[in-house]
Amino acid sequence: MPDTPPPLPAANRRIPIAIGAAAALALAGFAAFYGFGGFKRGPGGDSACSGAVELARKLAPLAHGEVAALTMATSPMRLPDLAFEDAEGKPRKLSDWRGKTVLVNLWATWCVPCRKEMPALDSLQAQLGGKAFEVVAINIDTRDPDKPRTFLKEANLTRLAYFADSKAKVFQDLKSVGKALGMPTSVLVDGQGCEIANLAGPAEWASDDAIKLIKAAVQP
């Protein structure tokens, strides 16, 4: 009969058990962070936004011509609840537009492409703005709060509601989730606050290409 190895000392027998327990705890922590079953990855991931990703996939063939630079969402992300003020100085949040498809646009008077883009955004709001869609253009000038108002008035841009964040925190909030790389920056958001697409730089938002895409994005 072959020799039977002597039993491990009690202290040594506890080592595999301790390793197994540590591995289980590590796996539990990993699952909590990445959201097993909910497909949540990182601070922006939200399984409730999977519909926005599916919509983005359907819209992708329309992202050409004047809106070819749009980047479609490929993973579910609920945007930060951006906080800013309206024309009367009252606090507003992105969540105020729940139920609507929204084109969030950050602009500033010191940004030349922003100024050139504003008439197209004003026209887009005039054509499609209503119960189901709105352009929410947020000014982030940090000096001379009258300057952006004067610019809009002199350019006769009357369809856009005036929103502003004099601390430019909305830019930092979008930058923190990788959705603001420069100015102007735009994010198309569904009625649950989920990203459909984003664009770094200007676009001809009043073009036939843009109108067709936005109409397809607006949920009935």
C-alpha angles and dihedrals in degrees: 000000000000118000114266113227113243116258117266117256113261092252092054092047089059093057097076090045091052092047091050092050091049091050091050091051091048091051091049090052091048091050092050092050097046097034104235108212092019098059091226112160119181127333096311101045116110125167089208086069095061089103090061090054091051090049090050089054090054092047095049095091089056094055096096139103111021092005099040091118093066114120111214120220113256099176129042113265131168108204122234111270094257114215124209141132135263128227091280093051093253117145116256133180134199088245088067086079097055109146093032131092105237135194104209112201128183115205142163135191091237089060109086095196088050093056091048091050097050098081090056091050090049090051092047090054090048092052103040107012114120143089094332103036141029139173108228105194111185119197115215101188106144095194133053103010091202093063098076092044090051091049093053092047095048091046089050092235099159104149097070118083112231117248127166144178109194091189093053089225091141088066092051091047092054092042090055090063094041097256101112117059100150144334132328100027127177134189125190108216131190127224093275094054093258124143117252098170142336137208131201107205135015129315137187094252094177093057124113089249093056095043092052092049095047092048089053091048096052110097117227 
